[in-house]
Amino acid sequence: MSRSFQIASIIIISLTIVWFMIMGMDKYTPQWQFLTAGGIHFLMSIIINRQFVKARYNYLGIIHSILMITLGGYGYFFV
């Protein structure tokens, strides 16, 4: 995996954590925010998994996949 994709992946994960903390302070969060976050992690999961060639475990791909399922599913079913 190239260094630029690793950095972009870590930046997107950290932005998601910051967004989640800011969203926790808000009383109402629209559904599209969860669906958009799930979609972004879906795209990053595909990109990171395509770059995965040398490591034994693809931790960044696993993290993006988990965030994709939880955020997208929560936005689709529960909000």
mmCIF file of the N, C-alpha and C atoms, coordinates in Angstrom:
data_MODEL
# 
_entry.id   MODEL 
# 
loop_
_atom_site.group_PDB 
_atom_site.id 
_atom_site.type_symbol 
_atom_site.label_atom_id 
_atom_site.label_alt_id 
_atom_site.label_comp_id 
_atom_site.label_asym_id 
_atom_site.label_entity_id 
_atom_site.label_seq_id 
_atom_site.pdbx_PDB_ins_code 
_atom_site.Cartn_x 
_atom_site.Cartn_y 
_atom_site.Cartn_z 
_atom_site.occupancy 
_atom_site.B_iso_or_equiv 
_atom_site.pdbx_formal_charge 
_atom_site.auth_seq_id 
_atom_site.auth_comp_id 
_atom_site.auth_asym_id 
_atom_site.auth_atom_id 
_atom_site.pdbx_PDB_model_num 
ATOM 1   N N  . MET A 1 1  ? 0.855   -1.164 0.000  1.00 0.00 ? 1  MET A N  1 
ATOM 2   C CA . MET A 1 1  ? 0.000   0.000  0.000  1.00 0.00 ? 1  MET A CA 1 
ATOM 3   C C  . MET A 1 1  ? 0.904   1.231  0.000  1.00 0.00 ? 1  MET A C  1 
ATOM 4   N N  . SER A 1 2  ? 0.578   2.190  -0.824 1.00 0.00 ? 2  SER A N  1 
ATOM 5   C CA . SER A 1 2  ? 1.410   3.385  -0.897 1.00 0.00 ? 2  SER A CA 1 
ATOM 6   C C  . SER A 1 2  ? 1.182   4.270  0.327  1.00 0.00 ? 2  SER A C  1 
ATOM 7   N N  . ARG A 1 3  ? 2.183   5.070  0.601  1.00 0.00 ? 3  ARG A N  1 
ATOM 8   C CA . ARG A 1 3  ? 2.156   5.921  1.788  1.00 0.00 ? 3  ARG A CA 1 
ATOM 9   C C  . ARG A 1 3  ? 1.030   6.963  1.714  1.00 0.00 ? 3  ARG A C  1 
ATOM 10  N N  . SER A 1 4  ? 0.774   7.486  0.525  1.00 0.00 ? 4  SER A N  1 
ATOM 11  C CA . SER A 1 4  ? -0.264  8.518  0.403  1.00 0.00 ? 4  SER A CA 1 
ATOM 12  C C  . SER A 1 4  ? -1.653  7.961  0.712  1.00 0.00 ? 4  SER A C  1 
ATOM 13  N N  . PHE A 1 5  ? -1.914  6.707  0.324  1.00 0.00 ? 5  PHE A N  1 
ATOM 14  C CA . PHE A 1 5  ? -3.208  6.102  0.644  1.00 0.00 ? 5  PHE A CA 1 
ATOM 15  C C  . PHE A 1 5  ? -3.329  5.821  2.139  1.00 0.00 ? 5  PHE A C  1 
ATOM 16  N N  . GLN A 1 6  ? -2.230  5.441  2.786  1.00 0.00 ? 6  GLN A N  1 
ATOM 17  C CA . GLN A 1 6  ? -2.268  5.238  4.237  1.00 0.00 ? 6  GLN A CA 1 
ATOM 18  C C  . GLN A 1 6  ? -2.581  6.544  4.953  1.00 0.00 ? 6  GLN A C  1 
ATOM 19  N N  . ILE A 1 7  ? -1.930  7.619  4.543  1.00 0.00 ? 7  ILE A N  1 
ATOM 20  C CA . ILE A 1 7  ? -2.157  8.917  5.180  1.00 0.00 ? 7  ILE A CA 1 
ATOM 21  C C  . ILE A 1 7  ? -3.587  9.389  4.941  1.00 0.00 ? 7  ILE A C  1 
ATOM 22  N N  . ALA A 1 8  ? -4.079  9.244  3.711  1.00 0.00 ? 8  ALA A N  1 
ATOM 23  C CA . ALA A 1 8  ? -5.460  9.644  3.412  1.00 0.00 ? 8  ALA A CA 1 
ATOM 24  C C  . ALA A 1 8  ? -6.456  8.827  4.225  1.00 0.00 ? 8  ALA A C  1 
ATOM 25  N N  . SER A 1 9  ? -6.185  7.548  4.390  1.00 0.00 ? 9  SER A N  1 
ATOM 26  C CA . SER A 1 9  ? -7.074  6.689  5.165  1.00 0.00 ? 9  SER A CA 1 
ATOM 27  C C  . SER A 1 9  ? -7.111  7.099  6.631  1.00 0.00 ? 9  SER A C  1 
ATOM 28  N N  . ILE A 1 10 ? -5.961  7.369  7.200  1.00 0.00 ? 10 ILE A N  1 
ATOM 29  C CA . ILE A 1 10 ? -5.898  7.779  8.605  1.00 0.00 ? 10 ILE A CA 1 
ATOM 30  C C  . ILE A 1 10 ? -6.557  9.142  8.796  1.00 0.00 ? 10 ILE A C  1 
ATOM 31  N N  . ILE A 1 11 ? -6.387  10.048 7.839  1.00 0.00 ? 11 ILE A N  1 
ATOM 32  C CA . ILE A 1 11 ? -7.032  11.363 7.922  1.00 0.00 ? 11 ILE A CA 1 
ATOM 33  C C  . ILE A 1 11 ? -8.548  11.218 7.883  1.00 0.00 ? 11 ILE A C  1 
ATOM 34  N N  . ILE A 1 12 ? -9.067  10.370 7.013  1.00 0.00 ? 12 ILE A N  1 
ATOM 35  C CA . ILE A 1 12 ? -10.521 10.192 6.918  1.00 0.00 ? 12 ILE A CA 1 
ATOM 36  C C  . ILE A 1 12 ? -11.076 9.538  8.183  1.00 0.00 ? 12 ILE A C  1 
ATOM 37  N N  . ILE A 1 13 ? -10.355 8.581  8.752  1.00 0.00 ? 13 ILE A N  1 
ATOM 38  C CA . ILE A 1 13 ? -10.803 7.965  10.004 1.00 0.00 ? 13 ILE A CA 1 
ATOM 39  C C  . ILE A 1 13 ? -10.809 9.000  11.126 1.00 0.00 ? 13 ILE A C  1 
ATOM 40  N N  . SER A 1 14 ? -9.768  9.836  11.206 1.00 0.00 ? 14 SER A N  1 
ATOM 41  C CA . SER A 1 14 ? -9.731  10.847 12.263 1.00 0.00 ? 14 SER A CA 1 
ATOM 42  C C  . SER A 1 14 ? -10.807 11.916 12.053 1.00 0.00 ? 14 SER A C  1 
ATOM 43  N N  . LEU A 1 15 ? -11.091 12.294 10.800 1.00 0.00 ? 15 LEU A N  1 
ATOM 44  C CA . LEU A 1 15 ? -12.184 13.237 10.543 1.00 0.00 ? 15 LEU A CA 1 
ATOM 45  C C  . LEU A 1 15 ? -13.536 12.648 10.924 1.00 0.00 ? 15 LEU A C  1 
ATOM 46  N N  . THR A 1 16 ? -13.701 11.348 10.725 1.00 0.00 ? 16 THR A N  1 
ATOM 47  C CA . THR A 1 16 ? -14.945 10.696 11.133 1.00 0.00 ? 16 THR A CA 1 
ATOM 48  C C  . THR A 1 16 ? -15.096 10.725 12.649 1.00 0.00 ? 16 THR A C  1 
ATOM 49  N N  . ILE A 1 17 ? -14.010 10.520 13.365 1.00 0.00 ? 17 ILE A N  1 
ATOM 50  C CA . ILE A 1 17 ? -14.066 10.564 14.831 1.00 0.00 ? 17 ILE A CA 1 
ATOM 51  C C  . ILE A 1 17 ? -14.408 11.975 15.305 1.00 0.00 ? 17 ILE A C  1 
ATOM 52  N N  . VAL A 1 18 ? -13.787 12.997 14.692 1.00 0.00 ? 18 VAL A N  1 
ATOM 53  C CA . VAL A 1 18 ? -14.095 14.385 15.054 1.00 0.00 ? 18 VAL A CA 1 
ATOM 54  C C  . VAL A 1 18 ? -15.552 14.708 14.732 1.00 0.00 ? 18 VAL A C  1 
ATOM 55  N N  . TRP A 1 19 ? -16.030 14.288 13.549 1.00 0.00 ? 19 TRP A N  1 
ATOM 56  C CA . TRP A 1 19 ? -17.433 14.507 13.171 1.00 0.00 ? 19 TRP A CA 1 
ATOM 57  C C  . TRP A 1 19 ? -18.367 13.830 14.163 1.00 0.00 ? 19 TRP A C  1 
ATOM 58  N N  . PHE A 1 20 ? -18.007 12.619 14.598 1.00 0.00 ? 20 PHE A N  1 
ATOM 59  C CA . PHE A 1 20 ? -18.851 11.882 15.534 1.00 0.00 ? 20 PHE A CA 1 
ATOM 60  C C  . PHE A 1 20 ? -18.920 12.592 16.882 1.00 0.00 ? 20 PHE A C  1 
ATOM 61  N N  . MET A 1 21 ? -17.811 13.188 17.339 1.00 0.00 ? 21 MET A N  1 
ATOM 62  C CA . MET A 1 21 ? -17.827 13.932 18.598 1.00 0.00 ? 21 MET A CA 1 
ATOM 63  C C  . MET A 1 21 ? -18.665 15.205 18.469 1.00 0.00 ? 21 MET A C  1 
ATOM 64  N N  . ILE A 1 22 ? -18.535 15.915 17.353 1.00 0.00 ? 22 ILE A N  1 
ATOM 65  C CA . ILE A 1 22 ? -19.335 17.122 17.134 1.00 0.00 ? 22 ILE A CA 1 
ATOM 66  C C  . ILE A 1 22 ? -20.811 16.762 17.020 1.00 0.00 ? 22 ILE A C  1 
ATOM 67  N N  . MET A 1 23 ? -21.100 15.667 16.333 1.00 0.00 ? 23 MET A N  1 
ATOM 68  C CA . MET A 1 23 ? -22.478 15.223 16.171 1.00 0.00 ? 23 MET A CA 1 
ATOM 69  C C  . MET A 1 23 ? -23.088 14.827 17.521 1.00 0.00 ? 23 MET A C  1 
ATOM 70  N N  . GLY A 1 24 ? -22.278 14.316 18.430 1.00 0.00 ? 24 GLY A N  1 
ATOM 71  C CA . GLY A 1 24 ? -22.775 13.940 19.743 1.00 0.00 ? 24 GLY A CA 1 
ATOM 72  C C  . GLY A 1 24 ? -23.262 15.122 20.555 1.00 0.00 ? 24 GLY A C  1 
ATOM 73  N N  . MET A 1 25 ? -22.741 16.313 20.257 1.00 0.00 ? 25 MET A N  1 
ATOM 74  C CA . MET A 1 25 ? -23.180 17.512 20.965 1.00 0.00 ? 25 MET A CA 1 
ATOM 75  C C  . MET A 1 25 ? -24.457 18.097 20.379 1.00 0.00 ? 25 MET A C  1 
ATOM 76  N N  . ASP A 1 26 ? -24.806 17.698 19.164 1.00 0.00 ? 26 ASP A N  1 
ATOM 77  C CA . ASP A 1 26 ? -25.990 18.232 18.498 1.00 0.00 ? 26 ASP A CA 1 
ATOM 78  C C  . ASP A 1 26 ? -27.221 17.428 18.911 1.00 0.00 ? 26 ASP A C  1 
ATOM 79  N N  . LYS A 1 27 ? -28.360 18.102 18.998 1.00 0.00 ? 27 LYS A N  1 
ATOM 80  C CA . LYS A 1 27 ? -29.581 17.399 19.397 1.00 0.00 ? 27 LYS A CA 1 
ATOM 81  C C  . LYS A 1 27 ? -30.185 16.606 18.256 1.00 0.00 ? 27 LYS A C  1 
ATOM 82  N N  . TYR A 1 28 ? -30.042 17.097 17.031 1.00 0.00 ? 28 TYR A N  1 
ATOM 83  C CA . TYR A 1 28 ? -30.649 16.429 15.884 1.00 0.00 ? 28 TYR A CA 1 
ATOM 84  C C  . TYR A 1 28 ? -29.595 16.260 14.797 1.00 0.00 ? 28 TYR A C  1 
ATOM 85  N N  . THR A 1 29 ? -29.457 15.053 14.291 1.00 0.00 ? 29 THR A N  1 
ATOM 86  C CA . THR A 1 29 ? -28.523 14.775 13.204 1.00 0.00 ? 29 THR A CA 1 
ATOM 87  C C  . THR A 1 29 ? -29.303 14.220 12.025 1.00 0.00 ? 29 THR A C  1 
ATOM 88  N N  . PRO A 1 30 ? -29.207 14.860 10.864 1.00 0.00 ? 30 PRO A N  1 
ATOM 89  C CA . PRO A 1 30 ? -29.944 14.369 9.697  1.00 0.00 ? 30 PRO A CA 1 
ATOM 90  C C  . PRO A 1 30 ? -29.438 13.009 9.222  1.00 0.00 ? 30 PRO A C  1 
ATOM 91  N N  . GLN A 1 31 ? -30.317 12.292 8.570  1.00 0.00 ? 31 GLN A N  1 
ATOM 92  C CA . GLN A 1 31 ? -30.001 10.955 8.078  1.00 0.00 ? 31 GLN A CA 1 
ATOM 93  C C  . GLN A 1 31 ? -28.901 10.989 7.031  1.00 0.00 ? 31 GLN A C  1 
ATOM 94  N N  . TRP A 1 32 ? -28.861 12.020 6.206  1.00 0.00 ? 32 TRP A N  1 
ATOM 95  C CA . TRP A 1 32 ? -27.902 12.055 5.109  1.00 0.00 ? 32 TRP A CA 1 
ATOM 96  C C  . TRP A 1 32 ? -26.469 12.095 5.607  1.00 0.00 ? 32 TRP A C  1 
ATOM 97  N N  . GLN A 1 33 ? -26.236 12.602 6.832  1.00 0.00 ? 33 GLN A N  1 
ATOM 98  C CA . GLN A 1 33 ? -24.869 12.639 7.347  1.00 0.00 ? 33 GLN A CA 1 
ATOM 99  C C  . GLN A 1 33 ? -24.344 11.231 7.608  1.00 0.00 ? 33 GLN A C  1 
ATOM 100 N N  . PHE A 1 34 ? -25.175 10.375 8.181  1.00 0.00 ? 34 PHE A N  1 
ATOM 101 C CA . PHE A 1 34 ? -24.752 8.993  8.404  1.00 0.00 ? 34 PHE A CA 1 
ATOM 102 C C  . PHE A 1 34 ? -24.556 8.251  7.087  1.00 0.00 ? 34 PHE A C  1 
ATOM 103 N N  . LEU A 1 35 ? -25.475 8.457  6.145  1.00 0.00 ? 35 LEU A N  1 
ATOM 104 C CA . LEU A 1 35 ? -25.365 7.772  4.859  1.00 0.00 ? 35 LEU A CA 1 
ATOM 105 C C  . LEU A 1 35 ? -24.147 8.252  4.076  1.00 0.00 ? 35 LEU A C  1 
ATOM 106 N N  . THR A 1 36 ? -23.841 9.543  4.154  1.00 0.00 ? 36 THR A N  1 
ATOM 107 C CA . THR A 1 36 ? -22.657 10.069 3.480  1.00 0.00 ? 36 THR A CA 1 
ATOM 108 C C  . THR A 1 36 ? -21.383 9.524  4.109  1.00 0.00 ? 36 THR A C  1 
ATOM 109 N N  . ALA A 1 37 ? -21.333 9.478  5.436  1.00 0.00 ? 37 ALA A N  1 
ATOM 110 C CA . ALA A 1 37 ? -20.153 8.921  6.103  1.00 0.00 ? 37 ALA A CA 1 
ATOM 111 C C  . ALA A 1 37 ? -19.978 7.444  5.758  1.00 0.00 ? 37 ALA A C  1 
ATOM 112 N N  . GLY A 1 38 ? -21.077 6.699  5.711  1.00 0.00 ? 38 GLY A N  1 
ATOM 113 C CA . GLY A 1 38 ? -20.995 5.295  5.308  1.00 0.00 ? 38 GLY A CA 1 
ATOM 114 C C  . GLY A 1 38 ? -20.527 5.143  3.876  1.00 0.00 ? 38 GLY A C  1 
ATOM 115 N N  . GLY A 1 39 ? -20.984 6.034  2.989  1.00 0.00 ? 39 GLY A N  1 
ATOM 116 C CA . GLY A 1 39 ? -20.557 5.989  1.593  1.00 0.00 ? 39 GLY A CA 1 
ATOM 117 C C  . GLY A 1 39 ? -19.089 6.330  1.419  1.00 0.00 ? 39 GLY A C  1 
ATOM 118 N N  . ILE A 1 40 ? -18.607 7.305  2.179  1.00 0.00 ? 40 ILE A N  1 
ATOM 119 C CA . ILE A 1 40 ? -17.187 7.655  2.112  1.00 0.00 ? 40 ILE A CA 1 
ATOM 120 C C  . ILE A 1 40 ? -16.332 6.483  2.572  1.00 0.00 ? 40 ILE A C  1 
ATOM 121 N N  . HIS A 1 41 ? -16.739 5.825  3.643  1.00 0.00 ? 41 HIS A N  1 
ATOM 122 C CA . HIS A 1 41 ? -15.966 4.676  4.122  1.00 0.00 ? 41 HIS A CA 1 
ATOM 123 C C  . HIS A 1 41 ? -16.102 3.482  3.179  1.00 0.00 ? 41 HIS A C  1 
ATOM 124 N N  . PHE A 1 42 ? -17.214 3.378  2.463  1.00 0.00 ? 42 PHE A N  1 
ATOM 125 C CA . PHE A 1 42 ? -17.348 2.341  1.437  1.00 0.00 ? 42 PHE A CA 1 
ATOM 126 C C  . PHE A 1 42 ? -16.309 2.548  0.338  1.00 0.00 ? 42 PHE A C  1 
ATOM 127 N N  . LEU A 1 43 ? -16.199 3.788  -0.144 1.00 0.00 ? 43 LEU A N  1 
ATOM 128 C CA . LEU A 1 43 ? -15.205 4.075  -1.180 1.00 0.00 ? 43 LEU A CA 1 
ATOM 129 C C  . LEU A 1 43 ? -13.781 3.868  -0.673 1.00 0.00 ? 43 LEU A C  1 
ATOM 130 N N  . MET A 1 44 ? -13.502 4.309  0.545  1.00 0.00 ? 44 MET A N  1 
ATOM 131 C CA . MET A 1 44 ? -12.155 4.121  1.091  1.00 0.00 ? 44 MET A CA 1 
ATOM 132 C C  . MET A 1 44 ? -11.857 2.647  1.327  1.00 0.00 ? 44 MET A C  1 
ATOM 133 N N  . SER A 1 45 ? -12.854 1.873  1.697  1.00 0.00 ? 45 SER A N  1 
ATOM 134 C CA . SER A 1 45 ? -12.656 0.436  1.874  1.00 0.00 ? 45 SER A CA 1 
ATOM 135 C C  . SER A 1 45 ? -12.254 -0.218 0.560  1.00 0.00 ? 45 SER A C  1 
ATOM 136 N N  . ILE A 1 46 ? -12.915 0.169  -0.522 1.00 0.00 ? 46 ILE A N  1 
ATOM 137 C CA . ILE A 1 46 ? -12.562 -0.382 -1.835 1.00 0.00 ? 46 ILE A CA 1 
ATOM 138 C C  . ILE A 1 46 ? -11.153 0.041  -2.232 1.00 0.00 ? 46 ILE A C  1 
ATOM 139 N N  . ILE A 1 47 ? -10.832 1.324  -2.050 1.00 0.00 ? 47 ILE A N  1 
ATOM 140 C CA . ILE A 1 47 ? -9.514  1.824  -2.443 1.00 0.00 ? 47 ILE A CA 1 
ATOM 141 C C  . ILE A 1 47 ? -8.413  1.155  -1.631 1.00 0.00 ? 47 ILE A C  1 
ATOM 142 N N  . ILE A 1 48 ? -8.590  1.060  -0.314 1.00 0.00 ? 48 ILE A N  1 
ATOM 143 C CA . ILE A 1 48 ? -7.557  0.472  0.538  1.00 0.00 ? 48 ILE A CA 1 
ATOM 144 C C  . ILE A 1 48 ? -7.414  -1.015 0.247  1.00 0.00 ? 48 ILE A C  1 
ATOM 145 N N  . ASN A 1 49 ? -8.513  -1.713 0.046  1.00 0.00 ? 49 ASN A N  1 
ATOM 146 C CA . ASN A 1 49 ? -8.417  -3.145 -0.234 1.00 0.00 ? 49 ASN A CA 1 
ATOM 147 C C  . ASN A 1 49 ? -7.778  -3.418 -1.588 1.00 0.00 ? 49 ASN A C  1 
ATOM 148 N N  . ARG A 1 50 ? -7.898  -2.501 -2.541 1.00 0.00 ? 50 ARG A N  1 
ATOM 149 C CA . ARG A 1 50 ? -7.222  -2.671 -3.832 1.00 0.00 ? 50 ARG A CA 1 
ATOM 150 C C  . ARG A 1 50 ? -5.718  -2.435 -3.699 1.00 0.00 ? 50 ARG A C  1 
ATOM 151 N N  . GLN A 1 51 ? -5.319  -1.613 -2.740 1.00 0.00 ? 51 GLN A N  1 
ATOM 152 C CA . GLN A 1 51 ? -3.903  -1.324 -2.518 1.00 0.00 ? 51 GLN A CA 1 
ATOM 153 C C  . GLN A 1 51 ? -3.219  -2.377 -1.663 1.00 0.00 ? 51 GLN A C  1 
ATOM 154 N N  . PHE A 1 52 ? -3.988  -3.234 -1.036 1.00 0.00 ? 52 PHE A N  1 
ATOM 155 C CA . PHE A 1 52 ? -3.476  -4.201 -0.065 1.00 0.00 ? 52 PHE A CA 1 
ATOM 156 C C  . PHE A 1 52 ? -2.723  -5.313 -0.783 1.00 0.00 ? 52 PHE A C  1 
ATOM 157 N N  . VAL A 1 53 ? -1.384  -5.314 -0.670 1.00 0.00 ? 53 VAL A N  1 
ATOM 158 C CA . VAL A 1 53 ? -0.606  -6.362 -1.322 1.00 0.00 ? 53 VAL A CA 1 
ATOM 159 C C  . VAL A 1 53 ? 0.486   -6.951 -0.439 1.00 0.00 ? 53 VAL A C  1 
ATOM 160 N N  . LYS A 1 54 ? 0.986   -6.208 0.554  1.00 0.00 ? 54 LYS A N  1 
ATOM 161 C CA . LYS A 1 54 ? 2.159   -6.673 1.285  1.00 0.00 ? 54 LYS A CA 1 
ATOM 162 C C  . LYS A 1 54 ? 1.901   -7.086 2.730  1.00 0.00 ? 54 LYS A C  1 
ATOM 163 N N  . ALA A 1 55 ? 0.983   -6.450 3.397  1.00 0.00 ? 55 ALA A N  1 
ATOM 164 C CA . ALA A 1 55 ? 0.773   -6.728 4.815  1.00 0.00 ? 55 ALA A CA 1 
ATOM 165 C C  . ALA A 1 55 ? -0.027  -8.015 5.003  1.00 0.00 ? 55 ALA A C  1 
ATOM 166 N N  . ARG A 1 56 ? 0.101   -8.595 6.185  1.00 0.00 ? 56 ARG A N  1 
ATOM 167 C CA . ARG A 1 56 ? -0.635  -9.827 6.458  1.00 0.00 ? 56 ARG A CA 1 
ATOM 168 C C  . ARG A 1 56 ? -2.096  -9.540 6.779  1.00 0.00 ? 56 ARG A C  1 
ATOM 169 N N  . TYR A 1 57 ? -2.330  -8.532 7.589  1.00 0.00 ? 57 TYR A N  1 
ATOM 170 C CA . TYR A 1 57 ? -3.699  -8.134 7.927  1.00 0.00 ? 57 TYR A CA 1 
ATOM 171 C C  . TYR A 1 57 ? -3.917  -6.699 7.470  1.00 0.00 ? 57 TYR A C  1 
ATOM 172 N N  . ASN A 1 58 ? -5.041  -6.462 6.880  1.00 0.00 ? 58 ASN A N  1 
ATOM 173 C CA . ASN A 1 58 ? -5.371  -5.147 6.351  1.00 0.00 ? 58 ASN A CA 1 
ATOM 174 C C  . ASN A 1 58 ? -6.218  -4.403 7.386  1.00 0.00 ? 58 ASN A C  1 
ATOM 175 N N  . TYR A 1 59 ? -5.568  -3.817 8.384  1.00 0.00 ? 59 TYR A N  1 
ATOM 176 C CA . TYR A 1 59 ? -6.295  -3.183 9.473  1.00 0.00 ? 59 TYR A CA 1 
ATOM 177 C C  . TYR A 1 59 ? -7.080  -1.960 9.011  1.00 0.00 ? 59 TYR A C  1 
ATOM 178 N N  . LEU A 1 60 ? -6.512  -1.158 8.127  1.00 0.00 ? 60 LEU A N  1 
ATOM 179 C CA . LEU A 1 60 ? -7.237  0.030  7.668  1.00 0.00 ? 60 LEU A CA 1 
ATOM 180 C C  . LEU A 1 60 ? -8.471  -0.355 6.864  1.00 0.00 ? 60 LEU A C  1 
ATOM 181 N N  . GLY A 1 61 ? -8.374  -1.381 6.049  1.00 0.00 ? 61 GLY A N  1 
ATOM 182 C CA . GLY A 1 61 ? -9.539  -1.859 5.300  1.00 0.00 ? 61 GLY A CA 1 
ATOM 183 C C  . GLY A 1 61 ? -10.617 -2.401 6.215  1.00 0.00 ? 61 GLY A C  1 
ATOM 184 N N  . ILE A 1 62 ? -10.196 -3.099 7.280  1.00 0.00 ? 62 ILE A N  1 
ATOM 185 C CA . ILE A 1 62 ? -11.154 -3.636 8.249  1.00 0.00 ? 62 ILE A CA 1 
ATOM 186 C C  . ILE A 1 62 ? -11.857 -2.497 8.990  1.00 0.00 ? 62 ILE A C  1 
ATOM 187 N N  . ILE A 1 63 ? -11.095 -1.470 9.384  1.00 0.00 ? 63 ILE A N  1 
ATOM 188 C CA . ILE A 1 63 ? -11.684 -0.332 10.094 1.00 0.00 ? 63 ILE A CA 1 
ATOM 189 C C  . ILE A 1 63 ? -12.683 0.396  9.195  1.00 0.00 ? 63 ILE A C  1 
ATOM 190 N N  . HIS A 1 64 ? -12.311 0.616  7.926  1.00 0.00 ? 64 HIS A N  1 
ATOM 191 C CA . HIS A 1 64 ? -13.229 1.287  6.998  1.00 0.00 ? 64 HIS A CA 1 
ATOM 192 C C  . HIS A 1 64 ? -14.482 0.446  6.754  1.00 0.00 ? 64 HIS A C  1 
ATOM 193 N N  . SER A 1 65 ? -14.326 -0.858 6.674  1.00 0.00 ? 65 SER A N  1 
ATOM 194 C CA . SER A 1 65 ? -15.495 -1.720 6.454  1.00 0.00 ? 65 SER A CA 1 
ATOM 195 C C  . SER A 1 65 ? -16.441 -1.685 7.646  1.00 0.00 ? 65 SER A C  1 
ATOM 196 N N  . ILE A 1 66 ? -15.890 -1.720 8.849  1.00 0.00 ? 66 ILE A N  1 
ATOM 197 C CA . ILE A 1 66 ? -16.723 -1.669 10.055 1.00 0.00 ? 66 ILE A CA 1 
ATOM 198 C C  . ILE A 1 66 ? -17.453 -0.327 10.142 1.00 0.00 ? 66 ILE A C  1 
ATOM 199 N N  . LEU A 1 67 ? -16.734 0.767  9.885  1.00 0.00 ? 67 LEU A N  1 
ATOM 200 C CA . LEU A 1 67 ? -17.377 2.083  9.917  1.00 0.00 ? 67 LEU A CA 1 
ATOM 201 C C  . LEU A 1 67 ? -18.431 2.212  8.830  1.00 0.00 ? 67 LEU A C  1 
ATOM 202 N N  . MET A 1 68 ? -18.171 1.629  7.661  1.00 0.00 ? 68 MET A N  1 
ATOM 203 C CA . MET A 1 68 ? -19.149 1.672  6.569  1.00 0.00 ? 68 MET A CA 1 
ATOM 204 C C  . MET A 1 68 ? -20.439 0.982  6.991  1.00 0.00 ? 68 MET A C  1 
ATOM 205 N N  . ILE A 1 69 ? -20.332 -0.193 7.568  1.00 0.00 ? 69 ILE A N  1 
ATOM 206 C CA . ILE A 1 69 ? -21.521 -0.959 7.949  1.00 0.00 ? 69 ILE A CA 1 
ATOM 207 C C  . ILE A 1 69 ? -22.273 -0.274 9.087  1.00 0.00 ? 69 ILE A C  1 
ATOM 208 N N  . THR A 1 70 ? -21.549 0.177  10.112 1.00 0.00 ? 70 THR A N  1 
ATOM 209 C CA . THR A 1 70 ? -22.229 0.761  11.270 1.00 0.00 ? 70 THR A CA 1 
ATOM 210 C C  . THR A 1 70 ? -22.854 2.116  10.945 1.00 0.00 ? 70 THR A C  1 
ATOM 211 N N  . LEU A 1 71 ? -22.111 3.002  10.298 1.00 0.00 ? 71 LEU A N  1 
ATOM 212 C CA . LEU A 1 71 ? -22.657 4.334  10.014 1.00 0.00 ? 71 LEU A CA 1 
ATOM 213 C C  . LEU A 1 71 ? -23.744 4.285  8.953  1.00 0.00 ? 71 LEU A C  1 
ATOM 214 N N  . GLY A 1 72 ? -23.507 3.556  7.873  1.00 0.00 ? 72 GLY A N  1 
ATOM 215 C CA . GLY A 1 72 ? -24.519 3.451  6.824  1.00 0.00 ? 72 GLY A CA 1 
ATOM 216 C C  . GLY A 1 72 ? -25.761 2.730  7.301  1.00 0.00 ? 72 GLY A C  1 
ATOM 217 N N  . GLY A 1 73 ? -25.581 1.652  8.046  1.00 0.00 ? 73 GLY A N  1 
ATOM 218 C CA . GLY A 1 73 ? -26.723 0.904  8.567  1.00 0.00 ? 73 GLY A CA 1 
ATOM 219 C C  . GLY A 1 73 ? -27.519 1.695  9.578  1.00 0.00 ? 73 GLY A C  1 
ATOM 220 N N  . TYR A 1 74 ? -26.819 2.411  10.461 1.00 0.00 ? 74 TYR A N  1 
ATOM 221 C CA . TYR A 1 74 ? -27.527 3.224  11.443 1.00 0.00 ? 74 TYR A CA 1 
ATOM 222 C C  . TYR A 1 74 ? -28.309 4.340  10.758 1.00 0.00 ? 74 TYR A C  1 
ATOM 223 N N  . GLY A 1 75 ? -27.692 4.970  9.755  1.00 0.00 ? 75 GLY A N  1 
ATOM 224 C CA . GLY A 1 75 ? -28.388 6.033  9.036  1.00 0.00 ? 75 GLY A CA 1 
ATOM 225 C C  . GLY A 1 75 ? -29.565 5.524  8.236  1.00 0.00 ? 75 GLY A C  1 
ATOM 226 N N  . TYR A 1 76 ? -29.466 4.322  7.717  1.00 0.00 ? 76 TYR A N  1 
ATOM 227 C CA . TYR A 1 76 ? -30.543 3.783  6.885  1.00 0.00 ? 76 TYR A CA 1 
ATOM 228 C C  . TYR A 1 76 ? -31.700 3.232  7.717  1.00 0.00 ? 76 TYR A C  1 
ATOM 229 N N  . PHE A 1 77 ? -31.379 2.519  8.804  1.00 0.00 ? 77 PHE A N  1 
ATOM 230 C CA . PHE A 1 77 ? -32.422 1.827  9.557  1.00 0.00 ? 77 PHE A CA 1 
ATOM 231 C C  . PHE A 1 77 ? -32.936 2.582  10.781 1.00 0.00 ? 77 PHE A C  1 
ATOM 232 N N  . PHE A 1 78 ? -32.104 3.371  11.446 1.00 0.00 ? 78 PHE A N  1 
ATOM 233 C CA . PHE A 1 78 ? -32.485 3.890  12.757 1.00 0.00 ? 78 PHE A CA 1 
ATOM 234 C C  . PHE A 1 78 ? -32.714 5.390  12.825 1.00 0.00 ? 78 PHE A C  1 
ATOM 235 N N  . VAL A 1 79 ? -32.263 6.155  11.850 1.00 0.00 ? 79 VAL A N  1 
ATOM 236 C CA . VAL A 1 79 ? -32.450 7.612  11.938 1.00 0.00 ? 79 VAL A CA 1 
ATOM 237 C C  . VAL A 1 79 ? -33.703 8.000  11.197 1.00 0.00 ? 79 VAL A C  1 
# 
